[in-house]
Amino acid sequence: MANAASELLGTGDVAQHVGYSPSGIKKLERLGVIPRALRVAGTGRRAWRSEDLPLIEERIAARRAERLSGPGAA
């Protein structure tokens, strides 16, 4: 269960925080790179908890490093 102090962050908020576009965040979610957003009851809105940001940042950094060191990297 989410902590009462959790702040809910929309796709745009998460994107701005990690330096990605909102569509990039949605793609990373679809690919399973970052955790799935929660559905906010009664609104249809999808959001992440503020506590999810460190994990999202870590996974995005790992993906960037993997892409930089992958095949064809200079």
Residue pairs with C-beta under 8 A, 6 or more apart in sequence:
2 38
2 49
3 49
3 51
6 49
6 50
6 51
7 49
7 50
8 38
8 40
8 47
8 48
8 49
8 50
9 17
9 47
9 48
9 49
9 50
9 52
9 53
10 45
10 46
10 47
11 22
11 25
11 26
11 37
11 46
12 22
14 20
14 25
14 48
14 53
14 56
15 21
15 22
15 24
15 25
17 53
17 57
18 25
18 53
18 56
18 57
18 60
20 28
20 60
25 34
28 34
28 59
28 60
28 63
29 35
29 36
29 37
33 59
33 60
33 63
34 55
34 56
34 59
34 60
35 48
35 52
35 55
35 56
37 46
37 47
37 48
38 46
38 47
38 48
38 49
39 45
39 46
40 46
40 47
48 56
67 73
